[in-house]
């Protein structure tokens, strides 16, 4: 699982370093998925009952990693949707999605 997380981080970093806005947005989303897998891996697989008072089990599972991942998925989806709308609006106004052209750094 660590190798998969590393591959996702490498792909996300590669996409973030590109010049187009769509690739940058997809790179941040892929890094978010890598973080979710990292949290799940660090939480580990624990056997036991649900953390409910009144059950007579000796071991309980920790629901915190799953709750963090569900929250991160929702935040990642909302952030990706917002960035896609902003990049579409920037493309509609300026006519390009190249970051260097948006900054005005291109030598003409």
C-alpha positions in Angstrom: 0.0 0.0 0.0 2.9 2.3 0.7 4.1 1.9 -2.9 0.6 2.8 -4.2 0.6 5.9 -2.0 4.1 6.8 -3.3 3.0 6.4 -6.9 -0.1 8.6 -6.4 2.1 11.3 -4.8 4.5 11.1 -7.7 1.8 11.3 -10.3 0.1 14.2 -8.4 3.4 16.1 -8.1 4.1 15.6 -11.8 0.7 16.9 -12.7 1.0 19.9 -10.4 4.3 20.9 -12.0 2.7 21.2 -15.5 1.6 24.4 -17.2 -2.1 23.8 -17.7 -4.8 24.4 -15.1 -6.7 21.2 -15.6 -3.6 19.1 -15.0 -2.8 21.1 -11.8 -6.4 20.5 -10.5 -6.2 16.8 -11.3 -2.8 16.6 -9.6 -4.2 18.1 -6.4 -7.1 15.7 -6.5 -4.8 12.7 -7.0 -2.6 13.8 -4.1 -5.8 14.0 -2.0 -6.6 10.4 -2.8 -3.0 9.5 -1.9 -3.5 11.1 1.5 -6.7 9.2 2.0 -4.9 5.9 1.4 -2.1 7.0 3.7 -4.5 7.7 6.5 -6.2 4.3 5.9 -2.8 2.6 5.9 -1.6 4.3 9.1 -4.9 3.5 10.8 -4.3 -0.1 10.3 -6.7 -3.1 10.2 -7.9 -3.8 13.7 -10.3 -6.6 14.6 -12.9 -6.1 17.2 -16.4 -4.9 17.8 -17.9 -1.5 17.1 -17.3 1.1 19.8 -20.8 0.9 21.4 -21.3 1.0 25.1 -22.9 -2.1 26.4 -21.2 -4.6 24.2 -19.1 -7.2 26.1 -16.2 -7.3 23.7 -12.6 -7.1 24.7 -11.3 -5.2 21.7 -12.9 -2.2 19.9 -12.1 -0.8 16.5 -11.1 2.8 16.0 -13.6 4.7 13.8 -11.5 7.8 13.5 -9.5 6.9 10.4 -12.7 6.1 8.4 -14.4 9.3 9.7 -11.3 11.4 8.6 -11.3 9.8 5.2 -15.0 10.4 4.6 -14.6 14.0 5.6 -11.5 14.4 3.3 -13.4 12.9 0.4 -16.1 15.4 0.7 -13.7 18.3 1.1 -11.6 17.0 -1.9 -14.7 16.8 -4.1 -15.8 20.3 -3.2 -12.4 21.8 -3.7 -12.0 20.1 -7.0 -15.4 21.3 -8.2 -14.6 24.8 -7.1 -11.2 24.8 -8.9 -12.8 23.4 -12.1 -15.4 26.1 -12.1 -12.8 28.8 -11.5 -10.5 27.4 -14.2 -13.4 27.3 -16.7 -14.3 30.9 -15.9 -10.6 31.9 -16.3 -10.5 30.1 -19.7 -13.7 31.8 -20.8 -12.4 35.3 -19.9 -8.8 35.0 -20.9 -9.0 32.4 -23.6 -6.1 30.2 -22.3 -5.5 27.7 -19.5 -1.7 28.0 -19.6 -0.4 29.3 -16.3 2.5 31.2 -17.8 0.2 33.1 -20.1 -2.2 33.8 -17.3 0.7 35.3 -15.3 1.9 37.3 -18.3 5.4 35.7 -18.3 5.4 34.4 -21.8 8.0 36.2 -24.1 6.2 37.5 -27.1 
